[in-house]
Amino acid sequence: MRKIYLVLSLLAASLVSAYAQCTPRAGMTNYIEPEFLDNAIAGSAYSQVVYFRVPKDTILSYNGTPVAVSVQNSKILAMEGIPSGFVYNCNKANCNFAGGSNGCAVITGTPTLAQVGDYPIKIRIQTNTLIGGTIPLSRIDSGIYDFKILATVSTGPQIGEGKLFSVYPNPANQSIQLKLAPISNTGKLTVCNLLGNVVLEKELGVSTTQSDENINSSQWPSGLYLIQLKSGDKLTTHKILVKH
């Protein structure tokens, strides 16, 4: 996905949500999270939550001169090029957001094999501002997200001999996939950051076959994490990078 201009990218995030619910993320310092859209996989349901923050004030060009403006609101006018079967619905009516507010949105859909390919999605956004609190200034911006639909997703690396699990992808973004070996005893899965702070603990039951475990990492800060699984007298640890 190409990165868009700052104001554009933060507003473009408001494009998302398809009859799904999301809650804006409080305390955001970035204008948009995540920076990139996950790829969709043919035949699998897709859901991507995007969190964003509309600035209260910003700098725009007026008659060729940079001026400070207060943002009144921004609104998604159109999203062109979205694949058939995908829908979006912002958490505010008509995708209209007040300046200084946080928002979120969701893109959902289930692509088919016939849709495998690249989709440049053009987003057009109208921003209404005031210069000096009195002079209205409205502008329309557009930008491109490169969205991909893939035929398959990697099944991940094989579990090494004597190991309890493998992990992929690495680096990860919204989620981490674990491929678990059969275990004859209950297991304890622990994820911590490099400061030793535990971000996830989970008990795993006995399993006679390989299985998969999905970990939601969408709200973890970017950085290195240690994933540890202990079962009986066996212990396996993997290091993974989360990068948003």
Buried (B, 14 or more C-beta within 10 A) or exposed (E): BEEBEEBBBBBBBBBBBBEBEBEBBEEBEBBBBBBBBBEBBBEEEBBBBBBBBBBEEBEBEBEEEEBEBBBBBBBBEBBEEBBEEBBBBBBBEEBBBEBEBBBBBBBBBBBEEEBBEEBEBBBBBBBBBBBEEEEEBEBEBBBBBEBBBBEEBEEBEEBEEEBBBBBBBBEBBBEBBBBBBEBEEEBEBBBBBEEEEEBBEEEBEEBEEEBEBEBEBBEBEBEEBBBBBBBEEBEBEBEBEBBB
